[in-house]
Amino acid sequence: MSKSADPAIVKEIRRIASDPTRVLPFGTAKWDMVAHRLTTGDVCDKIIEWIDARERVKPVVINKIPQFLEMNAYEMKPRINNILFYIKVMLREAGNVGEQMLLISVHPSH
């Protein structure tokens, strides 16, 4: 099993998820969310629940999105409406004025 993300990173993910105005669906994630009738707030709530339950937040490196190649991201697999979802997030400018968390993927797990 892969290791979990650094606890400080997990804390940042949770902190930013608690303010959905700082969380932006990116690319196909926004359309997947619409297809499953999910709001950014819904996804943020599940991220917080996942972290509070001490589930693994898996660190990964983005390898398919040209503008984010080789950047760090984090995966979680919570249940939303009784469906196992795959969520991948990326932090941008964490701890700074313009901080954001991008929702890179939000779709049922395959």
Rosetta silent file (secondary structure, phi, psi, omega in degrees, C-alpha in Angstrom):
SEQUENCE: MSKSADPAIVKEIRRIASDPTRVLPFGTAKWDMVAHRLTTGDVCDKIIEWIDARERVKPVVINKIPQFLEMNAYEMKPRINNILFYIKVMLREAGNVGEQMLLISVHPSH
SCORE:     score description
SCORE:     0.000 S_00000001
   1 L     0.000  138.533  179.374    0.000    0.000    0.000 S_00000001
   2 L   -69.272  155.178  179.739    1.275    3.464   -0.860 S_00000001
   3 L   -72.258  162.121  175.564    2.135    5.865    1.904 S_00000001
   4 L   -85.969  159.284  177.122   -0.159    8.647    3.014 S_00000001
   5 L   -63.572  157.677  176.431    0.546   12.292    2.307 S_00000001
   6 L   -54.126  135.436 -178.753    2.509   14.332    4.813 S_00000001
   7 H   -55.172  -32.812  178.868    0.230   15.257    7.759 S_00000001
   8 H   -66.697  -36.684  177.683    0.887   18.973    7.155 S_00000001
   9 H   -67.994  -43.880  179.323   -0.386   18.617    3.559 S_00000001
  10 H   -59.840  -40.933  178.275   -3.473   16.713    4.730 S_00000001
  11 H   -62.303  -40.692  178.085   -4.136   19.510    7.233 S_00000001
  12 H   -65.400  -43.074  178.220   -3.887   22.094    4.413 S_00000001
  13 H   -58.588  -46.507 -179.410   -6.267   20.098    2.200 S_00000001
  14 H   -63.627  -43.793 -178.146   -8.800   19.936    5.032 S_00000001
  15 H   -61.588  -46.101 -179.391   -8.399   23.614    5.878 S_00000001
  16 H   -69.575  -36.645  178.025   -8.921   24.764    2.286 S_00000001
  17 H   -62.472  -24.527  179.417  -11.827   22.320    1.787 S_00000001
  18 L   -73.424   -6.908  175.738  -13.561   24.026    4.710 S_00000001
  19 L  -127.338   83.662 -176.106  -13.866   27.131    2.498 S_00000001
  20 H   -55.519  -16.581  176.770  -15.436   25.983   -0.808 S_00000001
  21 H   -68.928  -15.159  178.382  -14.923   29.472   -2.275 S_00000001
  22 H   -99.968    7.043 -176.644  -11.218   28.539   -2.503 S_00000001
  23 E  -115.236  126.092 -176.004  -11.957   25.230   -4.259 S_00000001
  24 E  -124.505  123.809  172.061  -12.312   25.138   -8.047 S_00000001
  25 E   -67.100  135.925 -177.456  -13.391   22.225  -10.239 S_00000001
  26 L  -117.078  136.636  173.725  -10.943   21.933  -13.120 S_00000001
  27 L    57.893 -131.544 -175.693  -11.565   20.534  -16.598 S_00000001
  28 H   -68.453  -17.035  179.091  -13.767   17.468  -16.782 S_00000001
  29 H   -57.994  -39.554 -178.728  -14.218   17.420  -12.999 S_00000001
  30 H   -65.889  -35.651  179.487  -16.813   20.192  -13.267 S_00000001
  31 H   -74.960  -35.656  175.382  -18.798   18.227  -15.873 S_00000001
  32 H   -63.798  -39.052  178.443  -18.543   15.011  -13.859 S_00000001
  33 H   -64.837  -43.278  177.760  -19.861   16.898  -10.850 S_00000001
  34 H   -60.625  -44.691 -178.472  -22.796   18.268  -12.867 S_00000001
  35 H   -60.243  -30.091 -178.944  -23.547   14.768  -14.196 S_00000001
  36 L  -105.676   12.916  177.475  -23.764   13.467  -10.623 S_00000001
  37 L    54.424   46.565  179.356  -25.538   16.563   -9.276 S_00000001
  38 L  -111.399  139.975  173.262  -22.687   17.457   -6.936 S_00000001
  39 L   -97.699  166.719  174.946  -21.696   20.922   -5.837 S_00000001
  40 H   -59.298  -39.723  177.658  -18.221   22.004   -4.840 S_00000001
  41 H   -60.576  -39.997  177.448  -19.548   22.164   -1.275 S_00000001
  42 H   -59.621  -46.440 -178.176  -20.724   18.533   -1.487 S_00000001
  43 H   -66.402  -42.308  178.110  -17.273   17.400   -2.589 S_00000001
  44 H   -60.679  -41.570  177.524  -15.560   19.516    0.076 S_00000001
  45 H   -58.912  -41.559 -179.668  -17.788   17.991    2.766 S_00000001
  46 H   -69.867  -35.151  175.921  -16.752   14.490    1.638 S_00000001
  47 H   -63.264  -45.210  179.191  -13.074   15.464    1.608 S_00000001
  48 H   -62.553  -45.369  178.095  -13.391   16.731    5.179 S_00000001
  49 H   -59.205  -43.328 -179.874  -15.238   13.564    6.271 S_00000001
  50 H   -59.681  -47.997 -179.128  -12.561   11.419    4.603 S_00000001
  51 H   -67.382  -42.610  179.666   -9.740   13.245    6.364 S_00000001
  52 H   -63.776  -27.934  177.402  -11.549   13.316    9.724 S_00000001
  53 L   -81.785    1.578  178.904  -12.021    9.529    9.454 S_00000001
  54 L    62.592   33.023  175.145   -8.213    9.291    9.072 S_00000001
  55 L   -76.759  160.539 -176.354   -8.480    7.637    5.674 S_00000001
  56 L   -71.736  132.088  171.291   -5.439    7.641    3.429 S_00000001
  57 L  -107.426  106.638 -171.297   -4.739   10.713    1.307 S_00000001
  58 E   -86.816  123.042  175.849   -2.473    9.294   -1.373 S_00000001
  59 E   -76.911  137.195  178.411    0.240   11.523   -2.861 S_00000001
  60 E  -140.010  170.494  175.455    0.612   11.240   -6.642 S_00000001
  61 E  -117.131  132.871 -179.096    2.281   13.135   -9.461 S_00000001
  62 L   -71.832  129.704 -178.957    0.183   14.532  -12.307 S_00000001
  63 L  -130.917    6.852 -177.625    1.204   12.989  -15.610 S_00000001
  64 L  -126.161   -3.373 -178.803   -1.693   13.657  -17.993 S_00000001
  65 L  -112.984  106.973 -171.387   -2.504   17.371  -17.749 S_00000001
  66 H   -48.021  -45.159 -176.408    0.089   19.355  -19.739 S_00000001
  67 H   -73.574  -10.246 -179.448   -0.003   22.551  -17.660 S_00000001
  68 H  -120.572   13.313 -177.559    0.414   20.581  -14.410 S_00000001
  69 L   -51.519  135.615  177.215    2.892   17.879  -15.481 S_00000001
  70 L    68.819   10.650  176.800    5.075   16.597  -12.658 S_00000001
  71 L   -90.106  154.307 -179.525    3.153   18.581  -10.025 S_00000001
  72 E   -76.722  142.998  175.007    1.985   16.977   -6.784 S_00000001
  73 E  -143.187  174.711 -173.979   -1.646   15.984   -6.297 S_00000001
  74 E  -141.445  134.746 -176.345   -3.553   13.926   -3.739 S_00000001
  75 E  -110.612  144.725  174.729   -6.136   11.166   -4.155 S_00000001
  76 E  -140.654  156.583 -179.646   -9.058   10.107   -1.984 S_00000001
  77 L  -134.739   67.767  178.747  -11.860    7.593   -2.543 S_00000001
  78 L   -80.301  164.329  171.955  -14.892    8.533   -0.452 S_00000001
  79 E   -91.699  131.910  175.136  -18.428    7.297   -0.948 S_00000001
  80 E  -127.629  121.841 -176.703  -20.864    9.899   -2.231 S_00000001
  81 L    52.269   44.208  178.305  -24.534    8.873   -2.457 S_00000001
  82 L    64.521   19.344  177.087  -23.462    5.238   -1.927 S_00000001
  83 E  -118.888  133.629  176.749  -21.084    5.352   -4.911 S_00000001
  84 E   -73.412  119.494 -179.642  -17.312    5.025   -4.535 S_00000001
  85 E  -106.985  152.367  173.784  -15.783    8.190   -6.003 S_00000001
  86 E  -108.383  119.892  179.583  -12.242    8.976   -7.071 S_00000001
  87 E  -121.311  129.396  174.434  -11.202   12.492   -6.101 S_00000001
  88 E  -124.001  129.861 -179.403   -7.864   14.053   -7.021 S_00000001
  89 E  -123.579  157.221  176.198   -6.936   17.489   -5.740 S_00000001
  90 E  -135.357  133.249  177.515   -4.030   19.838   -6.256 S_00000001
  91 E   -90.243  139.604  175.786   -3.017   22.680   -3.947 S_00000001
  92 E  -130.134  124.751  176.845   -1.978   26.027   -5.398 S_00000001
  93 L    58.516   34.159 -179.460   -0.366   28.762   -3.319 S_00000001
  94 L   -54.539  133.197  179.360   -1.364   27.049   -0.037 S_00000001
  95 L    85.969   -5.708  179.101   -0.921   29.448    2.862 S_00000001
  96 L  -105.301  169.243 -176.532   -0.819   32.513    0.593 S_00000001
  97 L   -55.205  -43.443 -176.451   -3.485   35.127   -0.122 S_00000001
  98 L   -94.335   25.551 -175.515   -4.576   33.553   -3.437 S_00000001
  99 L   -57.810  147.204  178.177   -4.537   29.962   -2.253 S_00000001
 100 E  -147.325  159.191  167.518   -6.750   27.471   -4.081 S_00000001
 101 E  -123.752  124.362  177.175   -7.441   23.800   -4.264 S_00000001
 102 E   -92.190  133.924  170.783   -8.213   22.445   -7.708 S_00000001
 103 E   -89.196  103.591 -176.450  -10.531   19.473   -8.061 S_00000001
 104 E   -80.653  -41.083  179.094   -8.697   17.648  -10.852 S_00000001
 105 E  -137.718  136.837  173.242  -10.906   14.521  -10.835 S_00000001
 106 E  -149.582   92.827 -178.255  -14.307   13.848   -9.292 S_00000001
 107 E  -154.468  160.953  175.807  -15.911   10.736  -10.765 S_00000001
 108 E   -56.402  140.354 -179.548  -17.066    7.262   -9.827 S_00000001
 109 L   -69.933  136.134 -178.587  -14.084    4.989   -9.253 S_00000001
 110 L   -93.761    0.000    0.000  -13.482    2.547  -12.111 S_00000001
